[in-house]
Amino acid sequence: MMLTPRQQLILSAVIEDYVRMAEPVGSRALAKHEEIQFSPATIRNEMADLEEMGYLTQPHTSSGRIPSQKGYRFYVDNLLRQGHVDRGAGAFLKDFFTKRIDEVEQVVREVSMMLSSLTRQTSIVLGPNMYTEKVRKIELIPIGAGRAVAILVTDAGHVENAHVHFSEDIRVDDVEAIVNVLNDKLVGVPISKLRSNLYAELAEELSRTVERFEDALAVLSEVCQVTDREETVYIGGAANVLSQPEFHDVEKAQSILSLLEQGGTVTSWFPKDERGLTVRIGAENSVGALQDCTVMTTTYSLYGHPVGHIGVLGPTRMDYNRIMQILQYTSAALTEFLTRWSTGI
């Protein structure tokens, strides 16, 4: 059954009051809203109908109503008024990204803290995923005693390094030859292709060019191995869970905090094949501990391809409109930052 315009107005007002106050909302409180020109009796009748249809619930007989998960879903899908991120948050985000000259990992880590501060919820940032990036540069820095550090930089500014062991009598020109071959063959190559046929092609090229073939092969092996890591997870404001009235139940809060400590588990909350903003409310989340939570996520990109996710975890009682706008703004700004970084602008 489709809700009438009056029911939609009342449902929206209940949700927005409950998000702000964290207390059941009564008909008298709604009657004070300027945009609701109905008597308390009319509002009570509409709230009773909304409860019967499953959009509202009544925690106690004498109390007001609170939104159900079905009510939140209808609100997100149909009632949110699209707008711009609020002026304070927008200025903060713009200032954050326009001044960034750091490594990408540092920026992504700080984004997680920034989001938790702005939303007062727990924020989660994944990536950027190296698998979709391309090789930008490879360096080899000897550190003595037959050892060197191999450094790989991607087009997203991601930096990985690994220690390599050489024959102790390797010559400087051999080291230079290895670096030259790797850069000549690998710059611009997607990380995903390093372990395919390209590995065999490089091994053949190195055997023709470098006298110490075994040393060259060791470098190539290490360069490939640094890309075989799990997706990095950055979590900001995990303790914000404890500040929410819904999670004053110690067991409920502990179960969520325990999940956040398991980085590999957190990555499964993000839809891998979806772009743009997604909102999973309560039971729409497959993880049992998140049945009273909303997980809101979106992607950020490089050259049109998603390379990571950002998200916010909180109770179903959250400011959907504001947080959605903050996530969308952050996604666009992080995408722009990665583009500027990769092109050296």
ZADO-1210 file (C-alpha; in nm, 4 decimals, padded with zeros to 6 digits):
<atoms>
<atom x="00.0000" y="00.0000" z="00.0000" code="MET" pos="1"/>
<atom x="00.1361" y="00.3405" z="-00.0984" code="MET" pos="2"/>
<atom x="00.1467" y="00.6012" z="00.1752" code="LEU" pos="3"/>
<atom x="-00.0632" y="00.9143" z="00.1389" code="THR" pos="4"/>
<atom x="00.1173" y="01.2512" z="00.1258" code="PRO" pos="5"/>
<atom x="00.0029" y="01.3182" z="00.4839" code="ARG" pos="6"/>
<atom x="00.1387" y="00.9854" z="00.6055" code="GLN" pos="7"/>
<atom x="00.4672" y="01.0481" z="00.4256" code="GLN" pos="8"/>
<atom x="00.4973" y="01.3892" z="00.5921" code="LEU" pos="9"/>
<atom x="00.4307" y="01.2449" z="00.9367" code="ILE" pos="10"/>
<atom x="00.6687" y="00.9517" z="00.8856" code="LEU" pos="11"/>
<atom x="00.9433" y="01.1866" z="00.7712" code="SER" pos="12"/>
<atom x="00.8889" y="01.4117" z="01.0742" code="ALA" pos="13"/>
<atom x="00.8939" y="01.1158" z="01.3156" code="VAL" pos="14"/>
<atom x="01.2229" y="00.9904" z="01.1719" code="ILE" pos="15"/>
<atom x="01.3900" y="01.3313" z="01.1744" code="GLU" pos="16"/>
<atom x="01.2776" y="01.4040" z="01.5331" code="ASP" pos="17"/>
<atom x="01.3877" y="01.0594" z="01.6478" code="TYR" pos="18"/>
<atom x="01.7267" y="01.0948" z="01.4786" code="VAL" pos="19"/>
<atom x="01.7768" y="01.4237" z="01.6591" code="ARG" pos="20"/>
<atom x="01.6395" y="01.3347" z="02.0055" code="MET" pos="21"/>
<atom x="01.6802" y="00.9537" z="02.0304" code="ALA" pos="22"/>
<atom x="01.3436" y="00.9410" z="02.2104" code="GLU" pos="23"/>
<atom x="00.9995" y="00.8174" z="02.0989" code="PRO" pos="24"/>
<atom x="00.8024" y="01.0864" z="01.9170" code="VAL" pos="25"/>
<atom x="00.4463" y="01.1747" z="02.0176" code="GLY" pos="26"/>
<atom x="00.1604" y="01.3438" z="01.8335" code="SER" pos="27"/>
<atom x="00.1789" y="01.6612" z="02.0433" code="ARG" pos="28"/>
<atom x="00.5455" y="01.7134" z="01.9464" code="ALA" pos="29"/>
<atom x="00.4636" y="01.6650" z="01.5777" code="LEU" pos="30"/>
<atom x="00.1725" y="01.9100" z="01.5976" code="ALA" pos="31"/>
<atom x="00.4240" y="02.1828" z="01.6823" code="LYS" pos="32"/>
<atom x="00.5990" y="02.1453" z="01.3458" code="HIS" pos="33"/>
<atom x="00.5236" y="02.4367" z="01.1151" code="GLU" pos="34"/>
<atom x="00.4849" y="02.2111" z="00.8124" code="GLU" pos="35"/>
<atom x="00.2362" y="01.9786" z="00.9865" code="ILE" pos="36"/>
<atom x="-00.0968" y="02.1604" z="00.9977" code="GLN" pos="37"/>
<atom x="-00.3003" y="01.8801" z="01.1574" code="PHE" pos="38"/>
<atom x="-00.4519" y="01.8328" z="01.5013" code="SER" pos="39"/>
<atom x="-00.2870" y="01.5952" z="01.7531" code="PRO" pos="40"/>
<atom x="-00.5877" y="01.3627" z="01.7145" code="ALA" pos="41"/>
<atom x="-00.5425" y="01.3411" z="01.3364" code="THR" pos="42"/>
<atom x="-00.1699" y="01.2828" z="01.3796" code="ILE" pos="43"/>
<atom x="-00.2358" y="01.0053" z="01.6347" code="ARG" pos="44"/>
<atom x="-00.4675" y="00.8293" z="01.3912" code="ASN" pos="45"/>
<atom x="-00.2127" y="00.8505" z="01.1100" code="GLU" pos="46"/>
<atom x="00.0646" y="00.7258" z="01.3396" code="MET" pos="47"/>
<atom x="-00.1542" y="00.4317" z="01.4407" code="ALA" pos="48"/>
<atom x="-00.2077" y="00.3485" z="01.0725" code="ASP" pos="49"/>
<atom x="00.1675" y="00.3774" z="01.0055" code="LEU" pos="50"/>
<atom x="00.2298" y="00.1416" z="01.2950" code="GLU" pos="51"/>
<atom x="-00.0243" y="-00.1069" z="01.1629" code="GLU" pos="52"/>
<atom x="00.1487" y="-00.0979" z="00.8221" code="MET" pos="53"/>
<atom x="00.4873" y="-00.1633" z="00.9848" code="GLY" pos="54"/>
<atom x="00.6534" y="00.1765" z="00.9333" code="TYR" pos="55"/>
<atom x="00.6483" y="00.2746" z="01.3022" code="LEU" pos="56"/>
<atom x="00.6670" y="00.0849" z="01.6293" code="THR" pos="57"/>
<atom x="00.5655" y="00.1756" z="01.9842" code="GLN" pos="58"/>
<atom x="00.8241" y="00.0688" z="02.2454" code="PRO" pos="59"/>
<atom x="00.5805" y="00.1166" z="02.5367" code="HIS" pos="60"/>
<atom x="00.2048" y="00.1543" z="02.5554" code="THR" pos="61"/>
<atom x="00.2144" y="00.5093" z="02.6895" code="SER" pos="62"/>
<atom x="00.5081" y="00.6314" z="02.4799" code="SER" pos="63"/>
<atom x="00.5330" y="00.7814" z="02.1343" code="GLY" pos="64"/>
<atom x="00.6470" y="00.5965" z="01.8231" code="ARG" pos="65"/>
<atom x="00.9857" y="00.5239" z="01.6723" code="ILE" pos="66"/>
<atom x="01.0681" y="00.4234" z="01.3135" code="PRO" pos="67"/>
<atom x="01.0946" y="00.0590" z="01.2162" code="SER" pos="68"/>
<atom x="01.3520" y="-00.0694" z="00.9707" code="GLN" pos="69"/>
<atom x="01.0769" y="-00.0701" z="00.7091" code="LYS" pos="70"/>
<atom x="01.0123" y="00.2966" z="00.7917" code="GLY" pos="71"/>
<atom x="01.3799" y="00.3874" z="00.7517" code="TYR" pos="72"/>
<atom x="01.3935" y="00.2056" z="00.4188" code="ARG" pos="73"/>
<atom x="01.0904" y="00.3935" z="00.2847" code="PHE" pos="74"/>
<atom x="01.2413" y="00.7207" z="00.4083" code="TYR" pos="75"/>
<atom x="01.5760" y="00.6588" z="00.2370" code="VAL" pos="76"/>
<atom x="01.4166" y="00.5428" z="-00.0888" code="ASP" pos="77"/>
<atom x="01.1344" y="00.7966" z="-00.1166" code="ASN" pos="78"/>
<atom x="01.1431" y="01.0869" z="00.1271" code="LEU" pos="79"/>
<atom x="01.4980" y="01.2171" z="00.1441" code="LEU" pos="80"/>
<atom x="01.5298" y="01.5639" z="00.0011" code="ARG" pos="81"/>
<atom x="01.8445" y="01.5702" z="-00.2085" code="GLN" pos="82"/>
<atom x="02.0669" y="01.8693" z="-00.1438" code="GLY" pos="83"/>
<atom x="02.4230" y="01.9786" z="-00.0930" code="HIS" pos="84"/>
<atom x="02.6492" y="01.8926" z="00.1943" code="VAL" pos="85"/>
<atom x="02.5996" y="02.1466" z="00.4741" code="ASP" pos="86"/>
<atom x="02.8247" y="02.4523" z="00.4655" code="ARG" pos="87"/>
<atom x="03.0388" y="02.3590" z="00.7670" code="GLY" pos="88"/>
<atom x="03.1085" y="02.0033" z="00.6517" code="ALA" pos="89"/>
<atom x="03.1653" y="02.1188" z="00.2930" code="GLY" pos="90"/>
<atom x="03.4224" y="02.3788" z="00.3970" code="ALA" pos="91"/>
<atom x="03.6000" y="02.1266" z="00.6176" code="PHE" pos="92"/>
<atom x="03.6173" y="01.8647" z="00.3411" code="LEU" pos="93"/>
<atom x="03.7283" y="02.1139" z="00.0759" code="LYS" pos="94"/>
<atom x="04.0064" y="02.2422" z="00.3008" code="ASP" pos="95"/>
<atom x="04.1160" y="01.8882" z="00.3800" code="PHE" pos="96"/>
<atom x="04.1581" y="01.7778" z="00.0191" code="PHE" pos="97"/>
<atom x="04.2953" y="02.0967" z="-00.1360" code="THR" pos="98"/>
<atom x="04.5934" y="02.0953" z="00.1010" code="LYS" pos="99"/>
<atom x="04.6861" y="01.7291" z="00.0638" code="ARG" pos="100"/>
<atom x="05.0360" y="01.6576" z="-00.0656" code="ILE" pos="101"/>
<atom x="05.0849" y="01.3365" z="00.1287" code="ASP" pos="102"/>
<atom x="05.1147" y="00.9755" z="00.0271" code="GLU" pos="103"/>
<atom x="04.7812" y="00.8214" z="-00.0664" code="VAL" pos="104"/>
<atom x="04.7797" y="00.5781" z="00.2253" code="GLU" pos="105"/>
<atom x="04.8211" y="00.8609" z="00.4730" code="GLN" pos="106"/>
<atom x="04.5361" y="01.0555" z="00.3137" code="VAL" pos="107"/>
<atom x="04.3056" y="00.7515" z="00.3142" code="VAL" pos="108"/>
<atom x="04.3873" y="00.6846" z="00.6797" code="ARG" pos="109"/>
<atom x="04.3085" y="01.0448" z="00.7685" code="GLU" pos="110"/>
<atom x="03.9848" y="01.0313" z="00.5679" code="VAL" pos="111"/>
<atom x="03.8578" y="00.7599" z="00.8025" code="SER" pos="112"/>
<atom x="03.9217" y="00.9826" z="01.1049" code="MET" pos="113"/>
<atom x="03.7728" y="01.2875" z="00.9331" code="MET" pos="114"/>
<atom x="03.4524" y="01.1029" z="00.8427" code="LEU" pos="115"/>
<atom x="03.4036" y="00.9733" z="01.1958" code="SER" pos="116"/>
<atom x="03.4458" y="01.3260" z="01.3286" code="SER" pos="117"/>
<atom x="03.1977" y="01.4780" z="01.0823" code="LEU" pos="118"/>
<atom x="02.9304" y="01.2078" z="01.1140" code="THR" pos="119"/>
<atom x="02.9859" y="01.1172" z="01.4827" code="ARG" pos="120"/>
<atom x="02.9587" y="00.7543" z="01.3723" code="GLN" pos="121"/>
<atom x="03.2134" y="00.4836" z="01.2956" code="THR" pos="122"/>
<atom x="03.3748" y="00.5235" z="00.9543" code="SER" pos="123"/>
<atom x="03.5433" y="00.2577" z="00.7414" code="ILE" pos="124"/>
<atom x="03.7691" y="00.3138" z="00.4414" code="VAL" pos="125"/>
<atom x="03.8968" y="00.0322" z="00.2178" code="LEU" pos="126"/>
<atom x="04.1834" y="00.0538" z="-00.0260" code="GLY" pos="127"/>
<atom x="04.2791" y="00.1875" z="-00.2580" code="PRO" pos="128"/>
<atom x="04.2876" y="-00.1553" z="-00.4154" code="ASN" pos="129"/>
<atom x="04.6288" y="-00.2034" z="-00.5766" code="MET" pos="130"/>
<atom x="04.4976" y="-00.4766" z="-00.8031" code="TYR" pos="131"/>
<atom x="04.3358" y="-00.2201" z="-01.0329" code="THR" pos="132"/>
<atom x="04.6312" y="00.0202" z="-01.0337" code="GLU" pos="133"/>
<atom x="04.9228" y="00.0469" z="-01.2746" code="LYS" pos="134"/>
<atom x="05.2969" y="00.0570" z="-01.2157" code="VAL" pos="135"/>
<atom x="05.4274" y="00.4123" z="-01.2133" code="ARG" pos="136"/>
<atom x="05.7897" y="00.3591" z="-01.1072" code="LYS" pos="137"/>
<atom x="06.0266" y="00.0986" z="-00.9623" code="ILE" pos="138"/>
<atom x="06.3355" y="00.1824" z="-00.7632" code="GLU" pos="139"/>
<atom x="06.6106" y="-00.0347" z="-00.6191" code="LEU" pos="140"/>
<atom x="06.8152" y="00.1084" z="-00.3333" code="ILE" pos="141"/>
<atom x="07.1258" y="-00.0878" z="-00.2201" code="PRO" pos="142"/>
<atom x="07.1702" y="-00.0854" z="00.1587" code="ILE" pos="143"/>
<atom x="07.4926" y="-00.2885" z="00.1783" code="GLY" pos="144"/>
<atom x="07.5977" y="-00.6469" z="00.2468" code="ALA" pos="145"/>
<atom x="07.4171" y="-00.7857" z="-00.0563" code="GLY" pos="146"/>
<atom x="07.0852" y="-00.6298" z="00.0387" code="ARG" pos="147"/>
<atom x="06.8589" y="-00.3715" z="-00.1236" code="ALA" pos="148"/>
<atom x="06.5104" y="-00.2285" z="-00.0920" code="VAL" pos="149"/>
<atom x="06.2816" y="-00.2669" z="-00.3930" code="ALA" pos="150"/>
<atom x="06.0209" y="00.0129" z="-00.4077" code="ILE" pos="151"/>
<atom x="05.7129" y="00.0014" z="-00.6296" code="LEU" pos="152"/>
<atom x="05.4977" y="00.3125" z="-00.6827" code="VAL" pos="153"/>
<atom x="05.1578" y="00.2848" z="-00.8512" code="THR" pos="154"/>
<atom x="04.9708" y="00.5449" z="-01.0536" code="ASP" pos="155"/>
<atom x="04.7471" y="00.6044" z="-00.7501" code="ALA" pos="156"/>
<atom x="05.0523" y="00.7006" z="-00.5463" code="GLY" pos="157"/>
<atom x="05.0509" y="00.3743" z="-00.3533" code="HIS" pos="158"/>
<atom x="05.4008" y="00.2851" z="-00.2302" code="VAL" pos="159"/>
<atom x="05.5100" y="-00.0694" z="-00.1455" code="GLU" pos="160"/>
<atom x="05.8570" y="-00.1902" z="-00.0570" code="ASN" pos="161"/>
<atom x="06.0335" y="-00.5191" z="00.0018" code="ALA" pos="162"/>
<atom x="06.3827" y="-00.6257" z="00.1067" code="HIS" pos="163"/>
<atom x="06.5844" y="-00.8100" z="-00.1598" code="VAL" pos="164"/>
<atom x="06.8984" y="-01.0186" z="-00.1113" code="HIS" pos="165"/>
<atom x="07.1739" y="-01.0031" z="-00.3765" code="PHE" pos="166"/>
<atom x="07.5009" y="-01.1737" z="-00.4278" code="SER" pos="167"/>
<atom x="07.7419" y="-00.9681" z="-00.2186" code="GLU" pos="168"/>
<atom x="07.9700" y="-00.8981" z="-00.5156" code="ASP" pos="169"/>
<atom x="07.6944" y="-00.7650" z="-00.7463" code="ILE" pos="170"/>
<atom x="07.8095" y="-00.4646" z="-00.9481" code="ARG" pos="171"/>
<atom x="07.6424" y="-00.1253" z="-00.9465" code="VAL" pos="172"/>
<atom x="07.5869" y="-00.1372" z="-01.3227" code="ASP" pos="173"/>
<atom x="07.4028" y="-00.4682" z="-01.2820" code="ASP" pos="174"/>
<atom x="07.1685" y="-00.3071" z="-01.0295" code="VAL" pos="175"/>
<atom x="07.1096" y="-00.0197" z="-01.2709" code="GLU" pos="176"/>
<atom x="07.0438" y="-00.2619" z="-01.5555" code="ALA" pos="177"/>
<atom x="06.7822" y="-00.4465" z="-01.3480" code="ILE" pos="178"/>
<atom x="06.6060" y="-00.1210" z="-01.2631" code="VAL" pos="179"/>
<atom x="06.6127" y="-00.0046" z="-01.6250" code="ASN" pos="180"/>
<atom x="06.4620" y="-00.3290" z="-01.7565" code="VAL" pos="181"/>
<atom x="06.1894" y="-00.3357" z="-01.4924" code="LEU" pos="182"/>
<atom x="06.0870" y="00.0238" z="-01.5549" code="ASN" pos="183"/>
<atom x="06.1027" y="-00.0166" z="-01.9316" code="ASP" pos="184"/>
<atom x="05.8766" y="-00.3217" z="-01.9242" code="LYS" pos="185"/>
<atom x="05.6497" y="-00.2543" z="-01.6259" code="LEU" pos="186"/>
<atom x="05.5632" y="00.1170" z="-01.6230" code="VAL" pos="187"/>
<atom x="05.1971" y="00.1494" z="-01.7205" code="GLY" pos="188"/>
<atom x="05.1276" y="-00.2230" z="-01.6685" code="VAL" pos="189"/>
<atom x="04.8279" y="-00.3085" z="-01.4425" code="PRO" pos="190"/>
<atom x="04.9246" y="-00.4756" z="-01.1157" code="ILE" pos="191"/>
<atom x="04.6825" y="-00.7552" z="-01.2024" code="SER" pos="192"/>
<atom x="04.9065" y="-00.8610" z="-01.4929" code="LYS" pos="193"/>
<atom x="05.2380" y="-00.8832" z="-01.3094" code="LEU" pos="194"/>
<atom x="05.1950" y="-01.2517" z="-01.2336" code="ARG" pos="195"/>
<atom x="05.0655" y="-01.3557" z="-01.5735" code="SER" pos="196"/>
<atom x="05.2632" y="-01.4119" z="-01.8941" code="ASN" pos="197"/>
<atom x="05.4442" y="-01.0854" z="-01.8284" code="LEU" pos="198"/>
<atom x="05.6532" y="-01.2564" z="-01.5596" code="TYR" pos="199"/>
<atom x="05.7923" y="-01.5053" z="-01.8137" code="ALA" pos="200"/>
<atom x="05.8595" y="-01.2274" z="-02.0651" code="GLU" pos="201"/>
<atom x="06.0500" y="-01.0251" z="-01.8072" code="LEU" pos="202"/>
<atom x="06.2524" y="-01.3229" z="-01.6929" code="ALA" pos="203"/>
<atom x="06.3613" y="-01.3801" z="-02.0531" code="GLU" pos="204"/>
<atom x="06.4509" y="-01.0126" z="-02.1013" code="GLU" pos="205"/>
<atom x="06.6467" y="-01.0009" z="-01.7743" code="LEU" pos="206"/>
<atom x="06.8405" y="-01.3163" z="-01.8677" code="SER" pos="207"/>
<atom x="06.9603" y="-01.1440" z="-02.1880" code="ARG" pos="208"/>
<atom x="07.0385" y="-00.8067" z="-02.0320" code="THR" pos="209"/>
<atom x="07.1701" y="-00.8718" z="-01.6816" code="VAL" pos="210"/>
<atom x="07.4720" y="-01.0905" z="-01.6078" code="GLU" pos="211"/>
<atom x="07.3496" y="-01.1829" z="-01.2595" code="ARG" pos="212"/>
<atom x="07.0235" y="-01.3345" z="-01.3750" code="PHE" pos="213"/>
<atom x="06.9464" y="-01.4984" z="-01.0383" code="GLU" pos="214"/>
<atom x="06.9705" y="-01.1610" z="-00.8642" code="ASP" pos="215"/>
<atom x="06.7462" y="-01.0002" z="-01.1236" code="ALA" pos="216"/>
<atom x="06.4878" y="-01.2759" z="-01.0847" code="LEU" pos="217"/>
<atom x="06.4892" y="-01.2294" z="-00.7064" code="ALA" pos="218"/>
<atom x="06.4055" y="-00.8599" z="-00.7525" code="VAL" pos="219"/>
<atom x="06.1243" y="-00.9418" z="-00.9953" code="LEU" pos="220"/>
<atom x="05.9819" y="-01.1973" z="-00.7528" code="SER" pos="221"/>
<atom x="05.9808" y="-00.9489" z="-00.4668" code="GLU" pos="222"/>
<atom x="05.8199" y="-00.6782" z="-00.6816" code="VAL" pos="223"/>
<atom x="05.5337" y="-00.9169" z="-00.7609" code="CYS" pos="224"/>
<atom x="05.4949" y="-01.0332" z="-00.4017" code="GLN" pos="225"/>
<atom x="05.4454" y="-00.6840" z="-00.2563" code="VAL" pos="226"/>
<atom x="05.1182" y="-00.6626" z="-00.4474" code="THR" pos="227"/>
<atom x="04.9789" y="-00.9829" z="-00.2922" code="ASP" pos="228"/>
<atom x="04.8422" y="-00.8213" z="00.0208" code="ARG" pos="229"/>
<atom x="04.4885" y="-00.8070" z="00.1549" code="GLU" pos="230"/>
<atom x="04.2829" y="-00.4942" z="00.1060" code="GLU" pos="231"/>
<atom x="04.3783" y="-00.2395" z="00.3703" code="THR" pos="232"/>
<atom x="04.1053" y="-00.1431" z="00.6170" code="VAL" pos="233"/>
<atom x="04.1085" y="00.1900" z="00.8021" code="TYR" pos="234"/>
<atom x="03.8543" y="00.2403" z="01.0803" code="ILE" pos="235"/>
<atom x="03.7844" y="00.5757" z="01.2409" code="GLY" pos="236"/>
<atom x="03.5843" y="00.6424" z="01.5554" code="GLY" pos="237"/>
<atom x="03.5119" y="00.2839" z="01.6610" code="ALA" pos="238"/>
<atom x="03.4433" y="00.4172" z="02.0107" code="ALA" pos="239"/>
<atom x="03.1550" y="00.6238" z="01.8686" code="ASN" pos="240"/>
<atom x="02.9508" y="00.3035" z="01.8898" code="VAL" pos="241"/>
<atom x="02.9599" y="00.3350" z="02.2692" code="LEU" pos="242"/>
<atom x="02.8151" y="00.6878" z="02.2624" code="SER" pos="243"/>
<atom x="02.4935" y="00.5790" z="02.0889" code="GLN" pos="244"/>
<atom x="02.1934" y="00.5098" z="02.3174" code="PRO" pos="245"/>
<atom x="02.1072" y="00.2014" z="02.1110" code="GLU" pos="246"/>
<atom x="02.4365" y="00.0384" z="02.2097" code="PHE" pos="247"/>
<atom x="02.4383" y="00.1015" z="02.5839" code="HIS" pos="248"/>
<atom x="02.3745" y="-00.2722" z="02.6056" code="ASP" pos="249"/>
<atom x="02.7299" y="-00.3925" z="02.6741" code="VAL" pos="250"/>
<atom x="02.6953" y="-00.7246" z="02.4913" code="GLU" pos="251"/>
<atom x="02.5540" y="-00.5578" z="02.1797" code="LYS" pos="252"/>
<atom x="02.8339" y="-00.2988" z="02.1742" code="ALA" pos="253"/>
<atom x="03.1031" y="-00.5605" z="02.2329" code="GLN" pos="254"/>
<atom x="02.9803" y="-00.7739" z="01.9430" code="SER" pos="255"/>
<atom x="03.0082" y="-00.4769" z="01.7054" code="ILE" pos="256"/>
<atom x="03.3504" y="-00.3696" z="01.8370" code="LEU" pos="257"/>
<atom x="03.4701" y="-00.7285" z="01.8029" code="SER" pos="258"/>
<atom x="03.3653" y="-00.7280" z="01.4372" code="LEU" pos="259"/>
<atom x="03.5492" y="-00.4020" z="01.3756" code="LEU" pos="260"/>
<atom x="03.8696" y="-00.5578" z="01.5060" code="GLU" pos="261"/>
<atom x="03.8497" y="-00.8223" z="01.2315" code="GLN" pos="262"/>
<atom x="03.9612" y="-00.6332" z="00.9221" code="GLY" pos="263"/>
<atom x="03.8972" y="-00.9237" z="00.6864" code="GLY" pos="264"/>
<atom x="03.5371" y="-00.9496" z="00.8080" code="THR" pos="265"/>
<atom x="03.4743" y="-00.5783" z="00.7612" code="VAL" pos="266"/>
<atom x="03.5577" y="-00.5955" z="00.3903" code="THR" pos="267"/>
<atom x="03.2617" y="-00.8312" z="00.3377" code="SER" pos="268"/>
<atom x="03.0191" y="-00.5550" z="00.4406" code="TRP" pos="269"/>
<atom x="03.0952" y="-00.3655" z="00.1213" code="PHE" pos="270"/>
<atom x="02.9173" y="-00.4602" z="-00.2043" code="PRO" pos="271"/>
<atom x="03.2007" y="-00.5515" z="-00.4416" code="LYS" pos="272"/>
<atom x="03.0038" y="-00.5333" z="-00.7654" code="ASP" pos="273"/>
<atom x="02.8093" y="-00.2152" z="-00.6977" code="GLU" pos="274"/>
<atom x="02.9110" y="00.1420" z="-00.7723" code="ARG" pos="275"/>
<atom x="02.7821" y="00.4506" z="-00.6031" code="GLY" pos="276"/>
<atom x="02.5907" y="00.4810" z="-00.2783" code="LEU" pos="277"/>
<atom x="02.4264" y="00.1840" z="-00.1076" code="THR" pos="278"/>
<atom x="02.2332" y="00.1815" z="00.2204" code="VAL" pos="279"/>
<atom x="02.1759" y="-00.1435" z="00.4112" code="ARG" pos="280"/>
<atom x="01.9343" y="-00.1040" z="00.7010" code="ILE" pos="281"/>
<atom x="01.9075" y="-00.3493" z="00.9895" code="GLY" pos="282"/>
<atom x="01.8195" y="-00.6985" z="00.8704" code="ALA" pos="283"/>
<atom x="01.9382" y="-00.6096" z="00.5179" code="GLU" pos="284"/>
<atom x="02.2887" y="-00.6642" z="00.6578" code="ASN" pos="285"/>
<atom x="02.3928" y="-01.0284" z="00.6403" code="SER" pos="286"/>
<atom x="02.6021" y="-01.0134" z="00.9600" code="VAL" pos="287"/>
<atom x="02.3995" y="-01.0936" z="01.2705" code="GLY" pos="288"/>
<atom x="02.5647" y="-00.8325" z="01.4929" code="ALA" pos="289"/>
<atom x="02.4570" y="-00.5600" z="01.2488" code="LEU" pos="290"/>
<atom x="02.0832" y="-00.6319" z="01.2657" code="GLN" pos="291"/>
<atom x="02.0234" y="-00.3046" z="01.4532" code="ASP" pos="292"/>
<atom x="02.2695" y="-00.1049" z="01.2415" code="CYS" pos="293"/>
<atom x="02.2790" y="00.0803" z="00.9143" code="THR" pos="294"/>
<atom x="02.5844" y="00.0427" z="00.6911" code="VAL" pos="295"/>
<atom x="02.6086" y="00.3162" z="00.4291" code="MET" pos="296"/>
<atom x="02.8822" y="00.2784" z="00.1652" code="THR" pos="297"/>
<atom x="03.0041" y="00.4268" z="-00.1590" code="THR" pos="298"/>
<atom x="03.3024" y="00.3885" z="-00.3917" code="THR" pos="299"/>
<atom x="03.5849" y="00.6133" z="-00.5060" code="TYR" pos="300"/>
<atom x="03.7594" y="00.5763" z="-00.8398" code="SER" pos="301"/>
<atom x="04.0666" y="00.6270" z="-01.0511" code="LEU" pos="302"/>
<atom x="04.0359" y="00.6699" z="-01.4292" code="TYR" pos="303"/>
<atom x="03.6726" y="00.5643" z="-01.4096" code="GLY" pos="304"/>
<atom x="03.7402" y="00.2379" z="-01.2246" code="HIS" pos="305"/>
<atom x="03.6435" y="00.1896" z="-00.8565" code="PRO" pos="306"/>
<atom x="03.9572" y="00.1342" z="-00.6483" code="VAL" pos="307"/>
<atom x="03.8185" y="00.1534" z="-00.2960" code="GLY" pos="308"/>
<atom x="03.5207" y="00.2030" z="-00.0663" code="HIS" pos="309"/>
<atom x="03.4235" y="00.4411" z="00.2099" code="ILE" pos="310"/>
<atom x="03.1440" y="00.3773" z="00.4549" code="GLY" pos="311"/>
<atom x="02.9718" y="00.4740" z="00.7775" code="VAL" pos="312"/>
<atom x="02.8409" y="00.2324" z="01.0395" code="LEU" pos="313"/>
<atom x="02.5871" y="00.3436" z="01.2985" code="GLY" pos="314"/>
<atom x="02.2480" y="00.2692" z="01.4484" code="PRO" pos="315"/>
<atom x="01.9439" y="00.2652" z="01.2225" code="THR" pos="316"/>
<atom x="01.8666" y="00.6006" z="01.3881" code="ARG" pos="317"/>
<atom x="02.1147" y="00.8104" z="01.1933" code="MET" pos="318"/>
<atom x="02.0950" y="01.1346" z="00.9976" code="ASP" pos="319"/>
<atom x="02.0644" y="00.9664" z="00.6572" code="TYR" pos="320"/>
<atom x="02.0416" y="01.2817" z="00.4504" code="ASN" pos="321"/>
<atom x="02.3472" y="01.4529" z="00.5984" code="ARG" pos="322"/>
<atom x="02.5640" y="01.1397" z="00.6037" code="ILE" pos="323"/>
<atom x="02.4723" y="01.0486" z="00.2462" code="MET" pos="324"/>
<atom x="02.5756" y="01.3954" z="00.1309" code="GLN" pos="325"/>
<atom x="02.9031" y="01.3764" z="00.3248" code="ILE" pos="326"/>
<atom x="02.9849" y="01.0346" z="00.1759" code="LEU" pos="327"/>
<atom x="02.9078" y="01.1476" z="-00.1793" code="GLN" pos="328"/>
<atom x="03.1163" y="01.4632" z="-00.1390" code="TYR" pos="329"/>
<atom x="03.4059" y="01.2664" z="00.0094" code="THR" pos="330"/>
<atom x="03.3878" y="01.0094" z="-00.2700" code="SER" pos="331"/>
<atom x="03.4102" y="01.2790" z="-00.5371" code="ALA" pos="332"/>
<atom x="03.6896" y="01.4631" z="-00.3540" code="ALA" pos="333"/>
<atom x="03.8941" y="01.1471" z="-00.2960" code="LEU" pos="334"/>
<atom x="03.8518" y="01.0505" z="-00.6626" code="THR" pos="335"/>
<atom x="03.9742" y="01.3959" z="-00.7670" code="GLU" pos="336"/>
<atom x="04.2676" y="01.3749" z="-00.5257" code="PHE" pos="337"/>
<atom x="04.3788" y="01.0377" z="-00.6658" code="LEU" pos="338"/>
<atom x="04.3593" y="01.1747" z="-01.0205" code="THR" pos="339"/>
<atom x="04.5711" y="01.4775" z="-00.9301" code="ARG" pos="340"/>
<atom x="04.8214" y="01.2580" z="-00.7500" code="TRP" pos="341"/>
<atom x="04.8533" y="01.0071" z="-01.0335" code="SER" pos="342"/>
<atom x="04.9129" y="01.2811" z="-01.2916" code="THR" pos="343"/>
<atom x="05.1524" y="01.4753" z="-01.0681" code="GLY" pos="344"/>
<atom x="04.9382" y="01.7905" z="-01.0685" code="ILE" pos="345"/>
</atoms>
